Structure formats: structure tokens, C-alpha cells
Amino acid sequence: MKLSKDFTKYIPILLILIISYIIITFTFDKINENNAIEITNKFLTNVGNNKPKDVANLFCDNSVLIATVSQIKRTKQDIEKYFDYFANLPNIHVIEKDFNIIKVSNNVYINNAFVKLSWDNLVEPVIARMTFIIKGNCILQLHSSGLPDFNENLYKISGRS
């Protein structure tokens, strides 16, 4: 196939555009995944450092919190009130964390995390399942709950608990 002389002069420009697109796309994705990790780690650090205002500031203006030790859905207006309690539990700290981050779109990531927490007067550490939906530079939604006890009947049926 023979290309016209007029078209061939555009090949270097097309190659530069394609390479630029690939570089920008991969860089942007990497920044966002790292951003999801960074926001989750800031959240856990601020909880452990008893900084409820700093925890609440990580949430988007239209965010929702369904929290481990609360029975209600909270919005931006009362998220800080929840962390006034939770982030001030005596000697609260993260023992272990395991992140599983997936991309939803260029600026939305989900981090399905398991976090083992402890604080004073707790008989044994709590493992929380935490689903962070991170949009841009803030937490859009967080749902967390305690890990349920082992379900023997489910294990018998499926081989998994």
C-alpha cells in the first residue's frame, strides 16, 4: 500500500500524539491508585492520632458514612461528630491493614480493605471490612462493618466462609 506524500508528513505528529496519550494515561492512572492508597492511609493515621477533624476533612462535601459502630447513615454534616467519638477511643491504633484497590473510572477508585484495630478495654482486636469509594482527592463513601464470626454452615456448603 502506498501512502500519499501529504499523509506521510503527519506520521511523526501522530506517533507523538499516540505516545503522549499512552504516557499521560498510565501516569494519571498510577497517580490515582497511589492517591487512593494515600487517602486511606491518611484516614487510618488520623484515626490513630485522635484527629477527628482531620479524618472528617478527608470526606467529600456530598459524602456518606455507614460506620462500624453506628446504626445510622451519616452525611458530611455529622461525619465529624461520629469521629469525635470513634477517633478518640483511648489508644486506638491499626494493627494490620490489607488493601484491595480497583479502578472504576479515571477519578474513582474503590478500596476494599480489611483493617485490624485495637483500643483500650477491648477484649480482642476488631477486624473491620471497610469499603472506601474515593473520588478525586476525597472519600465519597465509606462503609465499614465488623468481620462476622466464622459461619460453619456456609463453609460446609461452599468450602469458603
Rosetta blueprint (number, residue, H / E / L):
1 M L
2 K L
3 L L
4 S L
5 K H
6 D H
7 F H
8 T H
9 K L
10 Y L
11 I H
12 P H
13 I H
14 L H
15 L H
16 I H
17 L H
18 I H
19 I H
20 S H
21 Y H
22 I H
23 I H
24 I H
25 T H
26 F H
27 T H
28 F H
29 D H
30 K H
31 I H
32 N H
33 E H
34 N H
35 N H
36 A H
37 I H
38 E H
39 I H
40 T H
41 N H
42 K H
43 F H
44 L H
45 T H
46 N H
47 V H
48 G H
49 N L
50 N L
51 K L
52 P H
53 K H
54 D H
55 V H
56 A H
57 N L
58 L L
59 F E
60 C E
61 D E
62 N E
63 S E
64 V E
65 L E
66 I E
67 A L
68 T L
69 V L
70 S L
71 Q L
72 I L
73 K E
74 R E
75 T E
76 K H
77 Q H
78 D H
79 I H
80 E H
81 K H
82 Y H
83 F H
84 D H
85 Y H
86 F H
87 A L
88 N L
89 L L
90 P L
91 N L
92 I L
93 H E
94 V E
95 I E
96 E E
97 K E
98 D E
99 F L
100 N L
101 I E
102 I E
103 K E
104 V E
105 S E
106 N L
107 N L
108 V E
109 Y E
110 I E
111 N E
112 N E
113 A E
114 F E
115 V E
116 K E
117 L E
118 S E
119 W L
120 D L
121 N L
122 L L
123 V L
124 E L
125 P L
126 V E
127 I E
128 A E
129 R E
130 M E
131 T E
132 F E
133 I E
134 I E
135 K E
136 G L
137 N L
138 C E
139 I E
140 L E
141 Q E
142 L E
143 H E
144 S E
145 S E
146 G E
147 L L
148 P L
149 D L
150 F L
151 N L
152 E H
153 N H
154 L H
155 Y H
156 K H
157 I H
158 S H
159 G L
160 R L
161 S L
